[in-house]
Amino acid sequence: MNNAKEIDVLALEKQIKKYSKDRTNTVVRHALNLQTMDAIARNQDSIRDIDFNFSVNINTLEVANQKRSGRCWIFAATNVLREIIAKKLNLKSFELSQSYIAFYDKLEKYNFELEAIISLLGVEHDDRTLVHVLNNSIGDGGQWDMFVNVVKKYGIVPKNVFPETATSSNTGVMTRLVDTELRKFAGWANNSFKKGTKLEEIREVKENLLSRITDLMVSCYGIPPVKFDFEYTDKDNKYHLVKGFTPKSFFDKYIGAEIDEYVSIINAPTVDKPFNKSYTISYLGNVVGGKLVKHLNLPMDRMIELIVSQLKDNRIVWFGSDVSYYGDRTGGEWNDKAYDYKSIFNLDFSTEKDLGLDYGISQMNHAMCITGVNLKNGVPTKWKIENSWGSENGHKGYYIMSDTWFNKYTYQAVVRKEYLTAEELKAYEAEPVVLKPWDPMGSLAD
């Protein structure tokens, strides 16, 4: 860095002396000895109107718990499907197996990444695309269209048919183990290819590795069901038994083509992504040959309008946001006005949405379901959120988001095609603009 300026020691000493003479700084320093920054920045004056009453409020089944895993996007998506099934069958309690989806999602991701590595054979080890593919690893996270790919190929099953295991709920070690093997393969394959090893031989090694990974996955998750019977009791306490389902026939019977009625919309107000165009991201996906991860970029006011329309029709909404800022996990609230860092530290998290995306300050990292909204004169003031962190947190597992927080940190939602205008649907169905692999719209919810 030419002409870079170092810290001046004398100037630093003066700054610290100036700090020490300010009594407010002393109070803050003492407070931080015993409390967190969030605790002392909490602004009670701004949260008086944030209560748990909503003018549009969908009654949903009890919340689920993703535990120590990054499967929020799967939990949110299965919540959407189970509400559809529950309405059809008049169910009072029901949950789909998130573990079943995660099992096949991971297997498909491993194959997807191995194929990505093979497609990059011959590049340098520090090639930016290869580095991105390897650094992205194969974690638990995902996107809505990745969920669609899995359920259309492998179907769905009730949770009791494929229950959780200790590993499916705590995937850290398994993920690191396989990620290491993928990186080792990348190193061997790239070096071997440069020395003249034929692609056929590299693919043989790839298939052998995928076979070993499959064995590990079955050990961790269990043997996926081939056939099962569906037992349930409806709200009238009537018992039902439907025999002989396969995961695919279960999906086809209760969901089927309805899954294709949902599309992903985003709000990315950056210069490189004009509104009313569709986008996909290079090297992002899970199922080779499956549906592209595809988004229609819309202004925030239009995104909100579409979400509200779906809620008013008693349909919950899968959505993705950045929950890193201004959150109270225990109390169940995301509210940017509830924390005043500026008055205390003369520093703040707030920024313009486009700058936040362009410079890595904020991006989508968690998926949940919107199950309610409070409207005053047709304008949202707060949102009711079904999370997947268990019933011990928030309002028995449900959370509240202020309208200002929602506008700043919500990036994605999934709505039915019927709410889009003809022009919007045409834009979505058009050939998408392909974004770079590291674009923030390719971030995964976990």
C-alpha positions as CSV (number, residue, x, y, z in Angstrom):
1,M,0.0,0.0,0.0
2,N,1.9,3.0,-1.3
3,N,1.6,6.2,0.8
4,A,-0.3,4.4,3.6
5,K,-0.3,6.3,6.8
6,E,0.6,4.5,10.1
7,I,-1.0,5.2,13.5
8,D,0.8,8.1,15.2
9,V,1.7,7.0,18.8
10,L,1.6,10.5,20.2
11,A,-1.7,11.3,18.6
12,L,-3.1,8.0,20.0
13,E,-2.0,8.9,23.5
14,K,-3.7,12.3,23.2
15,Q,-6.9,10.6,22.0
16,I,-6.9,8.2,25.0
17,K,-6.3,11.1,27.4
18,K,-9.2,13.0,25.8
19,Y,-11.4,9.9,26.1
20,S,-10.4,9.5,29.8
21,K,-11.6,13.1,30.7
22,D,-15.1,12.5,29.3
23,R,-17.3,11.2,32.2
24,T,-19.8,9.7,29.8
25,N,-17.1,7.4,28.5
26,T,-16.3,6.3,32.1
27,V,-20.0,5.4,32.6
28,V,-20.1,3.4,29.4
29,R,-16.8,1.6,30.2
30,H,-18.1,0.6,33.6
31,A,-21.4,-0.5,32.2
32,L,-19.6,-2.7,29.6
33,N,-17.7,-4.5,32.4
34,L,-21.0,-6.1,33.4
35,Q,-23.3,-5.8,30.4
36,T,-23.2,-6.6,26.7
37,M,-23.2,-3.8,24.1
38,D,-26.7,-4.8,23.1
39,A,-27.9,-4.5,26.7
40,I,-26.7,-1.0,27.2
41,A,-27.8,0.1,23.7
42,R,-31.3,-1.1,24.3
43,N,-33.8,1.7,23.7
44,Q,-37.0,1.1,25.5
45,D,-38.6,4.3,24.3
46,S,-38.9,3.0,20.8
47,I,-40.6,-0.4,21.4
48,R,-43.8,0.7,23.2
49,D,-45.9,0.1,20.1
50,I,-44.4,-3.3,19.3
51,D,-47.0,-5.7,20.7
52,F,-48.2,-9.1,19.5
53,N,-51.4,-8.0,17.8
54,F,-51.9,-8.1,14.0
55,S,-54.8,-7.1,11.7
56,V,-53.9,-10.1,9.4
57,N,-53.1,-13.1,11.5
58,I,-52.9,-16.7,10.1
59,N,-53.4,-19.5,12.5
60,T,-50.6,-22.0,11.9
61,L,-49.4,-25.3,13.3
62,E,-46.9,-25.3,16.2
63,V,-43.3,-24.2,15.6
64,A,-40.5,-26.6,14.7
65,N,-36.9,-26.6,15.9
66,Q,-33.9,-26.8,13.6
67,K,-31.6,-27.2,16.7
68,R,-27.8,-27.0,16.0
69,S,-28.1,-27.1,12.2
70,G,-28.4,-24.6,9.4
71,R,-31.6,-26.0,7.9
72,C,-33.8,-22.9,8.4
73,W,-34.7,-22.7,4.7
74,I,-35.9,-26.4,4.8
75,F,-37.9,-25.8,8.0
76,A,-39.5,-22.7,6.5
77,A,-40.3,-24.4,3.2
78,T,-41.7,-27.6,4.8
79,N,-43.8,-25.2,7.0
80,V,-45.3,-23.8,3.8
81,L,-46.1,-27.3,2.4
82,R,-47.5,-28.7,5.7
83,E,-49.9,-25.8,5.9
84,I,-51.2,-26.7,2.4
85,I,-51.5,-30.4,3.4
86,A,-53.1,-29.5,6.8
87,K,-55.8,-27.5,5.1
88,K,-56.6,-30.3,2.6
89,L,-56.8,-33.0,5.4
90,N,-58.1,-30.8,8.2
91,L,-55.1,-31.6,10.4
92,K,-54.6,-30.3,13.9
93,S,-51.0,-31.4,14.1
94,F,-48.5,-32.3,11.4
95,E,-44.8,-32.0,10.5
96,L,-42.9,-33.0,7.5
97,S,-39.4,-34.6,7.8
98,Q,-36.8,-31.9,7.4
99,S,-34.2,-34.5,7.8
100,Y,-35.4,-36.4,4.7
101,I,-35.0,-33.2,2.6
102,A,-31.6,-32.4,4.1
103,F,-30.3,-35.9,3.4
104,Y,-30.9,-35.7,-0.3
105,D,-30.0,-32.0,-0.5
106,K,-26.6,-32.7,0.9
107,L,-26.0,-35.6,-1.4
108,E,-27.0,-33.6,-4.4
109,K,-24.8,-30.7,-3.2
110,Y,-21.8,-32.9,-2.9
111,N,-22.3,-34.1,-6.4
112,F,-22.9,-30.6,-7.6
113,E,-19.6,-29.4,-6.0
114,L,-17.6,-32.3,-7.3
115,E,-18.9,-31.5,-10.8
116,A,-18.1,-27.8,-10.3
117,I,-14.5,-28.8,-9.3
118,I,-14.2,-30.9,-12.4
119,S,-15.5,-28.1,-14.6
120,L,-12.7,-25.9,-13.3
121,L,-9.8,-28.4,-13.9
122,G,-6.7,-26.7,-15.2
123,V,-7.1,-23.3,-13.4
124,E,-4.7,-22.1,-10.8
125,H,-5.3,-23.1,-7.2
126,D,-6.0,-19.4,-6.3
127,D,-8.5,-18.9,-9.2
128,R,-11.3,-16.8,-7.8
129,T,-14.1,-19.0,-9.0
130,L,-12.4,-22.1,-7.6
131,V,-11.6,-20.5,-4.3
132,H,-15.3,-19.4,-4.1
133,V,-16.5,-22.9,-4.8
134,L,-14.3,-24.4,-2.2
135,N,-14.8,-21.7,0.4
136,N,-18.6,-22.0,0.0
137,S,-18.3,-25.6,1.3
138,I,-21.3,-27.9,1.6
139,G,-23.1,-26.6,4.6
140,D,-26.7,-26.9,5.6
141,G,-27.9,-23.7,4.0
142,G,-30.0,-23.3,0.9
143,Q,-32.4,-21.4,-1.2
144,W,-36.1,-21.9,-2.1
145,D,-35.4,-23.2,-5.6
146,M,-33.0,-25.8,-4.2
147,F,-35.8,-27.1,-1.9
148,V,-38.0,-27.3,-5.0
149,N,-35.4,-29.4,-6.8
150,V,-35.1,-31.9,-4.0
151,V,-38.8,-32.4,-3.3
152,K,-39.7,-32.8,-7.0
153,K,-37.0,-35.4,-7.4
154,Y,-37.3,-37.3,-4.1
155,G,-40.7,-36.4,-2.7
156,I,-41.5,-35.7,0.9
157,V,-42.5,-37.8,4.0
158,P,-44.1,-37.2,7.4
159,K,-41.6,-36.6,10.1
160,N,-42.3,-39.9,11.9
161,V,-41.4,-41.8,8.8
162,F,-37.8,-40.3,8.8
163,P,-37.1,-38.8,12.2
164,E,-34.2,-36.7,13.4
165,T,-30.9,-38.3,14.5
166,A,-28.2,-36.8,16.7
167,T,-26.2,-35.9,13.6
168,S,-29.0,-34.5,11.5
169,S,-29.7,-32.0,14.3
170,N,-26.0,-31.2,14.8
171,T,-24.2,-31.4,11.5
172,G,-20.9,-29.5,12.2
173,V,-18.4,-32.4,12.4
174,M,-20.0,-34.3,9.4
175,T,-19.8,-31.1,7.3
176,R,-16.2,-30.4,8.2
177,L,-15.3,-34.0,7.4
178,V,-16.8,-34.1,4.0
179,D,-15.6,-30.5,3.2
180,T,-12.1,-31.6,3.8
181,E,-12.5,-34.6,1.5
182,L,-13.9,-32.3,-1.2
183,R,-10.9,-30.0,-0.9
184,K,-8.5,-32.9,-1.0
185,F,-10.2,-34.1,-4.2
186,A,-10.0,-30.7,-5.7
187,G,-6.2,-30.5,-5.1
188,W,-5.6,-34.0,-6.4
189,A,-7.8,-33.7,-9.4
190,N,-6.4,-30.3,-10.5
191,N,-2.8,-31.3,-10.1
192,S,-3.4,-34.7,-11.8
193,F,-5.2,-33.0,-14.7
194,K,-2.3,-30.7,-15.3
195,K,0.0,-33.7,-15.4
196,G,-2.1,-35.4,-18.1
197,T,-4.4,-37.6,-16.1
198,K,-7.5,-38.4,-18.2
199,L,-10.9,-37.0,-17.3
200,E,-12.3,-40.5,-17.2
201,E,-9.9,-41.5,-14.4
202,I,-10.7,-38.3,-12.5
203,R,-14.4,-39.1,-12.8
204,E,-13.8,-42.6,-11.4
205,V,-12.2,-41.2,-8.4
206,K,-15.1,-38.7,-8.0
207,E,-17.7,-41.5,-8.1
208,N,-15.7,-43.5,-5.5
209,L,-15.6,-40.5,-3.2
210,L,-19.3,-39.8,-3.7
211,S,-20.0,-43.5,-2.9
212,R,-18.1,-43.1,0.4
213,I,-19.9,-39.9,1.2
214,T,-23.2,-41.6,0.6
215,D,-22.3,-44.3,3.0
216,L,-21.5,-41.7,5.6
217,M,-24.7,-39.8,5.0
218,V,-26.8,-43.0,5.5
219,S,-25.0,-43.7,8.7
220,C,-25.7,-40.2,9.9
221,Y,-29.3,-39.8,8.8
222,G,-30.6,-43.4,8.4
223,I,-31.8,-45.4,5.5
224,P,-34.4,-43.3,3.5
225,P,-37.9,-44.9,3.4
226,V,-39.0,-46.5,0.2
227,K,-42.7,-47.1,1.2
228,F,-44.7,-46.1,4.1
229,D,-48.3,-45.8,5.5
230,F,-49.7,-42.4,6.4
231,E,-51.6,-42.3,9.7
232,Y,-53.2,-39.1,11.0
233,T,-56.1,-37.8,13.2
234,D,-58.0,-34.8,11.9
235,K,-59.4,-31.9,13.8
236,D,-62.7,-33.8,14.3
237,N,-60.6,-36.6,16.0
238,K,-61.3,-39.0,13.2
239,Y,-58.5,-41.5,12.5
240,H,-57.3,-42.0,9.0
241,L,-54.9,-44.6,7.4
242,V,-53.7,-44.4,3.9
243,K,-51.4,-47.3,2.9
244,G,-48.7,-47.8,0.3
245,F,-47.2,-44.3,-0.2
246,T,-43.7,-43.7,-1.7
247,P,-42.1,-40.4,-0.9
248,K,-42.7,-39.3,-4.5
249,S,-46.4,-40.4,-4.6
250,F,-47.0,-38.7,-1.3
251,F,-45.6,-35.4,-2.7
252,D,-47.5,-35.9,-6.0
253,K,-50.8,-36.5,-4.2
254,Y,-50.8,-33.6,-1.7
255,I,-48.5,-31.0,-3.4
256,G,-47.6,-31.9,-7.0
257,A,-47.6,-29.2,-9.6
258,E,-48.7,-26.6,-6.9
259,I,-45.0,-26.3,-6.0
260,D,-44.4,-24.7,-9.4
261,E,-46.9,-21.9,-8.6
262,Y,-44.3,-20.3,-6.3
263,V,-41.5,-18.0,-7.5
264,S,-38.7,-16.2,-5.7
265,I,-38.7,-12.4,-5.6
266,I,-35.9,-10.3,-4.3
267,N,-35.1,-6.7,-3.4
268,A,-31.6,-5.9,-4.4
269,P,-31.5,-2.1,-5.1
270,T,-28.0,-2.2,-6.6
271,V,-26.9,-0.5,-9.8
272,D,-26.0,-3.9,-11.4
273,K,-29.4,-5.3,-10.9
274,P,-32.2,-3.3,-12.6
275,F,-35.7,-4.0,-11.2
276,N,-38.2,-6.1,-13.1
277,K,-35.5,-8.5,-14.5
278,S,-34.8,-12.1,-13.5
279,Y,-31.4,-13.2,-12.2
280,T,-29.5,-16.4,-11.5
281,I,-26.1,-17.0,-9.9
282,S,-23.3,-18.9,-11.5
283,Y,-22.2,-22.1,-9.6
284,L,-25.1,-22.0,-7.3
285,G,-27.4,-24.9,-6.9
286,N,-27.8,-28.5,-5.6
287,V,-29.3,-30.8,-8.2
288,V,-27.2,-31.1,-11.4
289,G,-29.7,-30.7,-14.3
290,G,-32.3,-29.3,-11.9
291,K,-34.1,-25.9,-11.7
292,L,-31.9,-22.8,-11.7
293,V,-31.9,-20.7,-8.5
294,K,-33.8,-17.8,-10.1
295,H,-35.1,-14.5,-8.7
296,L,-37.2,-11.6,-10.0
297,N,-35.9,-8.3,-8.6
298,L,-38.6,-5.9,-7.5
299,P,-38.8,-2.6,-5.6
300,M,-39.4,-3.1,-1.9
301,D,-42.8,-1.5,-1.9
302,R,-43.9,-4.0,-4.6
303,M,-42.4,-6.9,-2.7
304,I,-44.4,-5.9,0.3
305,E,-47.6,-5.5,-1.7
306,L,-47.2,-9.1,-3.0
307,I,-46.5,-10.5,0.4
308,V,-49.5,-8.8,1.9
309,S,-51.7,-10.0,-0.9
310,Q,-50.7,-13.6,-0.2
311,L,-51.2,-13.2,3.6
312,K,-54.7,-11.8,3.1
313,D,-55.5,-15.0,1.2
314,N,-54.5,-17.0,4.3
315,R,-51.3,-18.3,2.8
316,I,-48.0,-18.0,4.7
317,V,-44.9,-16.6,3.0
318,W,-41.4,-18.1,2.9
319,F,-38.8,-15.2,3.1
320,G,-35.1,-14.6,3.7
321,S,-33.5,-11.8,5.6
322,D,-30.4,-10.8,7.5
323,V,-31.0,-11.5,11.2
324,S,-27.5,-10.4,12.3
325,Y,-28.6,-6.9,13.3
326,Y,-30.9,-5.4,15.9
327,G,-32.3,-8.7,17.2
328,D,-33.5,-10.0,20.5
329,R,-33.6,-13.8,20.2
330,T,-35.0,-14.4,23.7
331,G,-37.7,-11.8,23.5
332,G,-38.4,-12.6,19.9
333,E,-38.0,-9.2,18.2
334,W,-36.2,-7.6,15.3
335,N,-36.4,-3.9,15.5
336,D,-33.7,-1.4,14.3
337,K,-35.2,1.3,16.5
338,A,-34.8,-0.8,19.6
339,Y,-31.0,-0.3,19.8
340,D,-29.3,3.0,19.9
341,Y,-25.5,2.5,19.3
342,K,-25.0,5.9,17.9
343,S,-25.7,7.9,21.1
344,I,-23.3,5.7,23.1
345,F,-20.5,4.8,20.7
346,N,-20.9,7.3,17.9
347,L,-20.9,4.3,15.6
348,D,-23.8,2.5,14.0
349,F,-24.8,-0.6,11.9
350,S,-27.3,1.3,9.7
351,T,-26.5,1.8,6.1
352,E,-28.2,2.2,2.7
353,K,-29.4,-1.2,1.4
354,D,-27.5,-1.0,-1.8
355,L,-24.2,-0.1,-0.1
356,G,-24.7,-2.9,2.4
357,L,-25.1,-5.5,-0.4
358,D,-22.2,-4.2,-2.5
359,Y,-19.7,-4.0,0.3
360,G,-20.6,-7.1,2.3
361,I,-22.2,-5.4,5.2
362,S,-25.5,-7.3,4.9
363,Q,-27.0,-10.2,3.0
364,M,-29.7,-12.8,3.4
365,N,-28.7,-15.4,6.0
366,H,-31.9,-16.8,7.5
367,A,-35.2,-18.0,6.2
368,M,-38.5,-18.1,8.1
369,C,-42.2,-17.7,7.4
370,I,-44.4,-14.6,7.6
371,T,-47.7,-15.5,9.2
372,G,-49.2,-12.1,9.9
373,V,-49.0,-8.4,9.4
374,N,-50.4,-5.4,11.1
375,L,-51.9,-2.8,8.6
376,K,-52.7,0.8,9.4
377,N,-54.3,2.6,6.5
378,G,-53.1,-0.2,4.3
379,V,-49.5,0.2,5.3
380,P,-47.6,-2.5,7.3
381,T,-46.4,-1.4,10.8
382,K,-45.1,-4.8,12.0
383,W,-44.9,-8.5,10.9
384,K,-45.5,-11.8,12.6
385,I,-42.8,-14.4,12.0
386,E,-42.8,-18.2,12.4
387,N,-39.2,-19.1,13.2
388,S,-37.6,-22.5,13.6
389,W,-35.7,-22.0,16.8
390,G,-38.1,-23.9,19.0
391,S,-41.0,-22.8,21.2
392,E,-38.7,-21.7,24.1
393,N,-37.6,-18.5,22.3
394,G,-39.7,-15.5,21.3
395,H,-43.5,-15.7,21.7
396,K,-43.7,-19.5,21.9
397,G,-41.5,-19.6,18.8
398,Y,-43.1,-16.7,16.9
399,Y,-41.3,-13.4,16.4
400,I,-42.1,-9.9,15.6
401,M,-40.4,-7.6,13.1
402,S,-40.8,-3.8,12.9
403,D,-41.7,-2.4,9.5
404,T,-38.4,-0.4,9.3
405,W,-36.3,-3.4,10.1
406,F,-38.3,-5.4,7.5
407,N,-37.6,-2.9,4.8
408,K,-33.9,-2.7,5.6
409,Y,-33.0,-6.4,6.1
410,T,-35.5,-8.4,4.0
411,Y,-34.0,-9.5,0.7
412,Q,-36.1,-12.4,-0.6
413,A,-39.7,-13.8,-0.5
414,V,-41.6,-16.6,-2.3
415,V,-45.0,-15.8,-3.6
416,R,-47.5,-17.5,-5.9
417,K,-47.5,-16.5,-9.6
418,E,-51.1,-15.5,-9.5
419,Y,-50.2,-12.3,-7.6
420,L,-47.7,-11.1,-10.2
421,T,-48.7,-8.9,-13.1
422,A,-48.4,-10.3,-16.6
423,E,-45.3,-8.1,-17.1
424,E,-43.7,-9.3,-13.9
425,L,-44.4,-13.0,-14.8
426,K,-42.9,-12.5,-18.2
427,A,-39.8,-10.9,-16.7
428,Y,-39.5,-13.8,-14.3
429,E,-39.8,-16.4,-17.0
430,A,-37.4,-14.6,-19.3
431,E,-33.8,-15.9,-19.7
432,P,-32.1,-14.7,-16.4
433,V,-29.1,-12.5,-16.2
434,V,-26.2,-14.7,-14.8
435,L,-24.5,-13.1,-11.8
436,K,-21.0,-13.9,-10.6
437,P,-20.7,-16.8,-8.1
438,W,-19.9,-14.5,-5.2
439,D,-22.9,-12.1,-5.8
440,P,-24.7,-11.5,-2.5
441,M,-28.0,-12.7,-4.0
442,G,-26.4,-16.2,-4.0
443,S,-26.0,-16.2,-0.2
444,L,-27.6,-19.2,1.5
445,A,-30.1,-19.2,4.4
446,D,-29.0,-21.3,7.3
